[in-house]
Amino acid sequence: MSHSLSPEELKFYDRQIQLAQCGYKGQVRLKSSTVAVIGAGGLGCAALTALALTGVGHLIIFDFDHVNISNLHRQSLYRHHDIGQGKVKVAQSRLLELNPWIKITIIERALRRYADLELLQEADLIVDCTDRFSARANIAALCKDLQIPHAYASVSGTDGQVALFYPQGACFRCVFKHLPTGGVIQSCDQAGVIGVSPQMIGAMQAQIAVDYLLSDRPKSIKKSSLNLITTQSFKSYEMTIQQAKTCPLCSALAETKVESKVAAEPFPIPISVEEVQKRFGKTNRSEKQWQPIILDVRTQEERILGSIEGSIHYEATSLIECLEQADLTTLQEANRESYELLTQGDILVYCARGPRAEKVARALHIARQKLIAKNELTHTLRAQNEIYELVGGYSRWSEQAK
Ligand SMILES: [Zn+2]
């Protein structure tokens, strides 16, 4: 990436360069920056648009999802004719239309904490635009591993949160020490959202990112501020966040045992309906390449309304009870079916919209990790098999089938 600006770029950024806090030097600084944006949904579209137009030279975008009609009221990078397309591909071409002088790298899947370390080590900042707690915790851990600052935001209804966490200071997990189980905190897809709220919060998130990139980029600030915003009344409240001794990330770092303490946290892989259908070979199930155990965790009453072909049924509550309460030997004796679930290949869990599947997928993941720790799984299973949770659940699946 060039460290100077062409005559066209000088015209494009003219109003920004006029501003003392940016200037020519600041604009070049932005151009030589790399920012990874995780999630190209409501927050992501707003943050990406602002970061691209402001002139961040290299954007790395992660998202596993595809454009759906219910995204369009708030995710302004997408159009009706993009429905069914991978979000990152559409976002890349639209952002390059807005600013052709930047570079965009796209990754069409969820972020993976260890697998993506190398790719992200060049990033100056990671912007978290996801809407799931497990993803946010994963990003916070990765930012600690790489010692990269973390611009966090979230939206729920008309309320939002924005914070910048510095690598050697308080982090996301200092605030949220315990991850809520699936369904306790709902995403926009599950709880609903007014279109303007993620656009406002995403733009604020981009602002803190740009402020950081234009600054001297401190790493050792211990305190952070979590800004709580009500978009409806413009009220905001600033909370000071101190590094917590009981934080699972900061305390692990202090004892230099990052992996042993943090890696055990359960992070199943989110997967979109479109990706599953692609892997199944869409029209003809008999030709499908991918053959996971498909696990429906809805109630019997919900299942009567329809289900994914080939799925087995296990209600979420009773399966989680089996997985959590019994030790594995007892489970093997008492409940052969749930034990076998643990020891077979890939598992795809779904419910009506997502929260129960997230909860079950995490419980399965924890139980499988216990088996791995006890060396009770084969090497093949350990190396290759994953637990996936279907984002949007059967509701999204049946919409796609129409
Ligand atoms: Zn922490």
Boltz pocket constraint, residues with backbone or C-beta under 6 A from the ligand:
constraints:
  - pocket:
      binder: B
      contacts: [[A, 169], [A, 170], [A, 171], [A, 172], [A, 173], [A, 174], [A, 175], [A, 243], [A, 244], [A, 247], [A, 248], [A, 249], [A, 250], [A, 251]]
      max_distance: 6.0
